[in-house]
Amino acid sequence: MELSRADALAMRMMSLLLADRPAGDPTPAPDDVAGVVTWFGAMQAQDAASAAWSFGARLPKLTTADLDAAFERREAIRTWPMRGTVHYVPPRDAHWMLDLMGVRALAGAAKRREFLGLSDEVANRSVEVLGAALTGGRRLTRAQCIEALIEAGVEVTGQLGYHLLWYASQQGVTCFAPNIGKEQAFMLLDEWVPDPVRPDRDEALALIATRYFRSHGPTTRQDLVGWTGLTATDCKRAIAVAGAALAPVRVEGIEMYADSALVECYSAGPLKGTRALPGFDEYMLGFKDRSMMLDDEHKQAIIPGGNGVFQPTLVRSGRVVGTWRRAVKRAHVDISVAPFAAPTAADRAAAEAAFAPYSRFIGMPAEVSWT
């Protein structure tokens, strides 16, 4: 099937759960935290506040209190499933994701340990120490985990402590727990998820490809490589074993894939609406090639200095039209919008209305200003 760039962008926004799904869609949008994270397979979560709003932007009735309760119900957990980066994943899928994709980051960690002066023996002993400290359903804050390592005689200065916490989770021993107060916490993965799913390799490849293109498509195999951190060969195999779940399409001569059900029920129509999205959202982080959503001239505004810190985006009709920042005050949140071009009165009204869902989510009135 040939798609125009406009239709491909409209379908992509539907896949990302940022635009209404078509009438008659056999796979309607999920309506809870567990459903959203399963839809995506994995959701960028290296910044906790951004990750929280990624759920809120897709679940209009959700509040931060609701989200905390969902995490306590084990609807999603945070770990490092791929690319050595923190994501929310469906709890029962954490093990196979680590086995399939996390192992590549783990293999590359030897050079990092060499740079840090950390032996494999000490790294593996640290995993044992953390496992023992967390046994019995205990949750420990990051500081308490570091203290347990210090008491066991493990060096944790500089970047060593962070690397050891990462290494234990990458090994599938620990994962992030719901916060203790405002502090980051850890727990044992096997105690939190006693019944993990264990697909074979081809089944795992099919699952990750199906979920990726369902939640990001239409997009390319190269984007699947970039998102998963798998090899090009593995991603080619993943698309093959996903079979009829994926539909090949062409967008301006470029081969892409999308969810078959969406392709079958999609009907062309204008993409409307303005969205306020977090910086670390799958809308940006889910793609290597972001040209469909963002002009090259504005990349610097989204990732200043190319430092990997993505700014929150204001998105109109699927395209980034500006950035925004927040400052939480005692009784309200200040939101400062930096548009790429001078907005019309209608643009301002639509943008300011786009922050109303965010205000509801955090439970604070928003005061919007423009720079």
C-alpha positions as CSV (number, residue, x, y, z in Angstrom):
1,M,0.0,0.0,0.0
2,E,1.2,3.5,-0.9
3,L,0.6,6.2,1.8
4,S,1.0,9.9,1.6
5,R,3.2,11.5,4.2
6,A,0.1,13.1,5.8
7,D,-1.7,9.8,6.1
8,A,1.4,8.1,7.5
9,L,1.7,10.8,10.1
10,A,-2.0,10.5,11.0
11,M,-1.6,6.7,11.4
12,R,1.5,7.1,13.4
13,M,-0.3,9.5,15.9
14,M,-3.1,6.9,16.2
15,S,-0.5,4.2,16.9
16,L,1.1,6.3,19.5
17,L,-2.3,6.7,21.2
18,L,-2.1,10.5,20.5
19,A,-5.0,10.6,18.1
20,D,-8.4,8.9,18.1
21,R,-8.4,5.4,16.6
22,P,-10.6,4.8,13.5
23,A,-14.2,3.8,13.8
24,G,-14.5,0.0,13.6
25,D,-10.9,-0.6,14.8
26,P,-10.8,-4.2,16.1
27,T,-8.0,-3.1,18.6
28,P,-9.4,-0.1,20.5
29,A,-7.1,2.0,22.5
30,P,-6.3,0.7,26.0
31,D,-7.9,2.4,29.0
32,D,-5.5,1.7,31.9
33,V,-1.9,1.8,32.8
34,A,-1.4,-2.0,32.2
35,G,-3.0,-1.7,28.8
36,V,-0.9,1.3,27.7
37,V,2.4,-0.3,28.7
38,T,1.5,-3.6,27.0
39,W,0.4,-1.7,23.9
40,F,3.8,-0.1,23.6
41,G,5.8,-3.1,24.9
42,A,8.2,-0.6,26.5
43,M,7.9,3.1,27.3
44,Q,10.9,5.5,27.8
45,A,11.2,6.2,31.6
46,Q,14.6,7.6,32.3
47,D,13.0,10.8,33.6
48,A,10.3,9.9,36.1
49,A,8.1,13.1,35.7
50,S,8.2,12.8,31.9
51,A,7.3,9.1,32.1
52,A,4.4,9.8,34.4
53,W,3.0,12.3,31.9
54,S,3.5,9.9,29.0
55,F,0.8,7.8,30.7
56,G,-1.3,10.8,31.6
57,A,-1.3,12.1,28.0
58,R,-2.8,8.8,26.9
59,L,-5.3,8.2,29.7
60,P,-7.4,11.4,30.1
61,K,-8.9,10.5,33.4
62,L,-5.6,9.5,35.1
63,T,-4.1,11.4,38.0
64,T,-0.7,11.1,39.6
65,A,-2.3,9.3,42.5
66,D,-4.0,6.9,40.1
67,L,-0.7,6.2,38.5
68,D,1.1,5.5,41.8
69,A,-1.7,3.1,42.7
70,A,-1.3,1.3,39.3
71,F,2.4,0.9,40.0
72,E,1.6,-0.6,43.4
73,R,-0.8,-3.0,41.7
74,R,2.2,-4.1,39.5
75,E,0.6,-2.8,36.2
76,A,4.1,-1.6,35.0
77,I,7.6,-1.7,36.3
78,R,10.8,0.2,35.5
79,T,14.0,-1.5,34.5
80,W,16.7,-1.4,31.8
81,P,15.2,-3.8,29.1
82,M,17.1,-2.4,26.1
83,R,19.9,0.0,25.0
84,G,20.9,0.3,28.6
85,T,18.1,2.8,29.1
86,V,15.3,2.8,31.7
87,H,11.8,1.9,30.4
88,Y,8.4,0.9,31.8
89,V,7.5,-2.6,30.7
90,P,4.7,-5.1,31.5
91,P,6.0,-6.9,34.6
92,R,5.6,-10.4,33.3
93,D,7.6,-9.5,30.2
94,A,10.6,-8.0,31.9
95,H,12.7,-11.3,32.0
96,W,12.3,-12.1,28.3
97,M,13.0,-8.5,27.3
98,L,16.2,-8.6,29.3
99,D,17.1,-11.9,27.8
100,L,16.4,-10.8,24.3
101,M,17.6,-7.1,24.2
102,G,19.2,-6.3,27.6
103,V,21.9,-8.9,27.0
104,R,23.4,-6.7,24.3
105,A,23.9,-3.8,26.7
106,L,25.3,-6.2,29.2
107,A,27.8,-7.5,26.8
108,G,29.0,-4.0,26.1
109,A,29.4,-3.2,29.8
110,A,32.8,-5.0,30.1
111,K,34.5,-1.9,28.7
112,R,32.7,0.3,31.1
113,R,33.8,-1.8,34.0
114,E,37.3,-1.7,32.7
115,F,37.2,2.1,32.6
116,L,35.8,2.2,36.1
117,G,38.4,-0.2,37.4
118,L,35.7,-2.7,38.4
119,S,36.4,-6.5,38.2
120,D,33.7,-9.0,37.1
121,E,34.2,-10.7,40.5
122,V,33.3,-7.5,42.4
123,A,30.4,-6.8,40.1
124,N,28.9,-10.2,40.5
125,R,29.5,-10.1,44.3
126,S,27.6,-6.8,44.3
127,V,24.6,-8.6,42.7
128,E,24.7,-11.2,45.4
129,V,24.8,-8.5,48.1
130,L,21.9,-6.6,46.7
131,G,19.9,-9.8,46.2
132,A,20.4,-10.8,49.9
133,A,19.5,-7.3,51.1
134,L,16.3,-7.2,49.2
135,T,15.1,-10.8,49.9
136,G,11.8,-11.2,51.6
137,G,9.9,-8.6,49.7
138,R,12.0,-5.7,51.0
139,R,12.2,-2.4,49.1
140,L,15.3,-0.3,49.6
141,T,15.9,3.2,48.5
142,R,18.9,3.9,46.3
143,A,20.8,5.2,49.2
144,Q,20.0,2.1,51.3
145,C,21.2,-0.1,48.4
146,I,24.4,1.8,48.2
147,E,24.8,1.5,52.0
148,A,24.4,-2.3,51.8
149,L,27.2,-2.4,49.2
150,I,29.4,-0.3,51.4
151,E,28.8,-2.5,54.4
152,A,29.8,-5.5,52.3
153,G,33.1,-3.8,51.5
154,V,32.2,-2.8,47.9
155,E,33.7,0.4,46.5
156,V,30.9,2.7,45.3
157,T,32.6,6.1,44.7
158,G,32.1,8.1,41.6
159,Q,30.0,6.2,39.0
160,L,30.6,2.8,40.6
161,G,27.4,2.8,42.7
162,Y,25.2,3.6,39.7
163,H,26.8,1.0,37.5
164,L,26.4,-1.7,40.1
165,L,22.7,-0.9,40.6
166,W,22.3,-1.0,36.8
167,Y,24.3,-4.2,36.5
168,A,22.0,-6.0,39.1
169,S,18.9,-5.0,37.2
170,Q,20.4,-5.8,33.8
171,Q,21.1,-9.3,35.2
172,G,17.4,-9.7,35.9
173,V,18.0,-9.8,39.7
174,T,16.5,-6.4,40.7
175,C,14.3,-3.7,39.2
176,F,12.9,-0.4,40.3
177,A,10.3,-0.5,43.0
178,P,7.6,2.1,43.3
179,N,9.2,5.1,45.1
180,I,9.5,5.2,48.8
181,G,8.2,8.8,49.4
182,K,10.0,10.7,46.7
183,E,13.1,8.5,46.8
184,Q,14.0,6.0,44.0
185,A,13.7,2.4,45.3
186,F,14.6,-1.1,44.2
187,M,13.2,-4.6,44.8
188,L,13.8,-8.2,43.6
189,L,12.4,-8.8,40.2
190,D,11.5,-12.5,40.9
191,E,9.6,-11.6,44.1
192,W,7.7,-8.8,42.4
193,V,7.0,-10.9,39.3
194,P,6.7,-14.5,40.4
195,D,5.1,-15.7,37.1
196,P,7.1,-14.3,34.2
197,V,6.3,-15.1,30.6
198,R,9.0,-17.1,28.9
199,P,8.6,-17.2,25.1
200,D,11.1,-18.8,22.9
201,R,13.4,-16.5,20.9
202,D,11.2,-16.4,17.7
203,E,8.1,-15.7,19.8
204,A,10.0,-13.0,21.6
205,L,11.1,-11.4,18.4
206,A,7.6,-11.5,17.0
207,L,6.2,-9.9,20.2
208,I,8.6,-7.0,20.2
209,A,8.2,-6.3,16.5
210,T,4.4,-6.5,16.7
211,R,4.2,-4.2,19.7
212,Y,6.7,-1.7,18.3
213,F,5.0,-1.3,14.9
214,R,1.5,-1.3,16.6
215,S,2.6,1.6,18.8
216,H,4.9,3.5,16.5
217,G,4.0,2.5,12.9
218,P,4.1,3.2,10.1
219,T,7.9,3.3,10.5
220,T,11.0,1.5,9.2
221,R,12.9,-1.6,10.1
222,Q,15.9,0.7,10.8
223,D,13.8,2.4,13.5
224,L,13.0,-1.0,15.0
225,V,16.8,-1.6,15.1
226,G,17.4,1.8,16.8
227,W,14.5,1.3,19.4
228,T,15.4,-2.3,20.4
229,G,19.1,-2.2,20.1
230,L,18.9,-5.5,18.3
231,T,20.9,-6.3,15.2
232,A,19.6,-5.6,11.7
233,T,19.5,-9.4,11.2
234,D,17.4,-10.0,14.3
235,C,15.0,-7.2,13.3
236,K,14.6,-8.6,9.9
237,R,13.8,-12.0,11.5
238,A,11.4,-10.3,14.0
239,I,9.3,-8.8,11.2
240,A,9.3,-12.1,9.3
241,V,8.0,-14.1,12.3
242,A,5.5,-11.4,13.2
243,G,3.8,-12.4,9.9
244,A,0.3,-11.2,9.2
245,A,0.2,-8.9,12.3
246,L,2.3,-6.4,10.3
247,A,1.5,-4.8,7.0
248,P,4.2,-3.4,4.7
249,V,3.4,0.1,3.3
250,R,5.4,2.6,1.3
251,V,5.6,6.3,2.3
252,E,7.2,8.5,-0.4
253,G,9.1,5.4,-1.7
254,I,10.3,4.3,1.7
255,E,9.4,0.8,2.9
256,M,7.7,0.9,6.3
257,Y,5.5,-1.4,8.5
258,A,2.4,-0.8,10.5
259,D,-0.2,-2.7,12.4
260,S,-2.3,-4.7,9.9
261,A,-5.6,-4.0,11.7
262,L,-4.9,-0.2,11.6
263,V,-4.0,-0.3,7.9
264,E,-7.2,-2.2,7.1
265,C,-9.6,0.2,8.9
266,Y,-7.8,3.5,8.4
267,S,-9.6,6.2,6.4
268,A,-8.0,9.4,5.3
269,G,-8.8,12.5,7.1
270,P,-7.1,15.7,8.4
271,L,-5.1,15.3,11.6
272,K,-6.2,18.0,14.0
273,G,-5.6,18.9,17.6
274,T,-2.8,20.3,19.8
275,R,-0.9,18.2,22.4
276,A,1.5,19.0,25.2
277,L,3.9,16.1,25.5
278,P,6.8,15.3,27.8
279,G,10.3,15.5,26.5
280,F,11.2,11.8,27.1
281,D,8.2,10.4,25.2
282,E,7.9,7.7,22.7
283,Y,6.7,10.4,20.3
284,M,10.3,11.5,20.0
285,L,12.4,8.7,21.6
286,G,10.7,5.9,19.7
287,F,12.3,6.9,16.3
288,K,15.8,7.4,14.9
289,D,14.3,9.3,11.9
290,R,12.1,12.0,13.4
291,S,11.6,14.0,10.1
292,M,7.9,13.1,9.9
293,M,7.3,15.1,13.1
294,L,10.1,17.6,13.3
295,D,11.9,19.9,10.9
296,D,15.7,19.7,10.9
297,E,16.0,23.4,11.8
298,H,14.3,22.8,15.1
299,K,16.3,19.8,16.3
300,Q,18.5,22.0,18.4
301,A,15.5,23.4,20.3
302,I,14.4,19.9,21.2
303,I,17.8,18.5,22.1
304,P,20.0,21.5,23.0
305,G,23.6,20.8,22.3
306,G,22.8,17.2,21.3
307,N,23.1,16.3,25.0
308,G,20.4,13.6,25.0
309,V,18.1,15.7,27.2
310,F,14.8,16.1,25.2
311,Q,12.7,19.1,25.9
312,P,8.9,18.8,26.3
313,T,7.1,19.5,23.0
314,L,4.0,21.3,21.8
315,V,2.6,19.3,19.0
316,R,0.0,20.5,16.5
317,S,-1.5,18.2,13.9
318,G,1.2,15.7,14.6
319,R,4.1,18.2,14.1
320,V,6.3,19.8,16.7
321,V,5.6,23.6,16.8
322,G,7.4,24.5,20.0
323,T,8.7,23.5,23.4
324,W,7.6,24.2,26.9
325,R,8.9,24.1,30.4
326,R,7.3,23.8,33.8
327,A,8.0,25.3,37.2
328,V,6.0,23.9,40.1
329,K,5.0,26.5,42.6
330,R,3.2,26.2,45.9
331,A,-0.4,26.4,44.5
332,H,0.1,26.2,40.8
333,V,2.4,25.2,38.0
334,D,4.0,27.9,35.7
335,I,4.2,26.8,32.1
336,S,6.4,28.7,29.7
337,V,5.9,28.0,26.0
338,A,8.5,28.7,23.3
339,P,6.9,28.5,19.9
340,F,9.0,28.0,16.7
341,A,6.9,30.7,14.9
342,A,4.7,33.5,16.0
343,P,1.4,31.9,17.0
344,T,-2.0,33.2,15.9
345,A,-4.7,33.9,18.5
346,A,-6.3,30.5,17.6
347,D,-2.9,28.8,18.0
348,R,-2.5,30.3,21.5
349,A,-6.0,29.3,22.5
350,A,-5.5,25.7,21.3
351,A,-2.1,25.4,23.0
352,E,-3.3,26.7,26.3
353,A,-6.2,24.3,26.2
354,A,-3.7,21.5,25.6
355,F,-2.3,22.1,29.0
356,A,-5.7,21.5,30.7
357,P,-5.2,17.7,30.7
358,Y,-1.8,18.2,32.3
359,S,-3.2,20.4,35.0
360,R,-5.8,17.8,35.8
361,F,-3.2,15.1,35.9
362,I,-0.9,16.8,38.4
363,G,-3.9,18.3,40.3
364,M,-2.7,21.9,40.1
365,P,-3.9,24.9,38.1
366,A,-1.6,25.9,35.2
367,E,-0.6,29.4,34.4
368,V,0.7,29.6,30.8
369,S,3.1,32.3,29.5
370,W,4.7,32.7,26.1
371,T,8.4,33.5,25.3
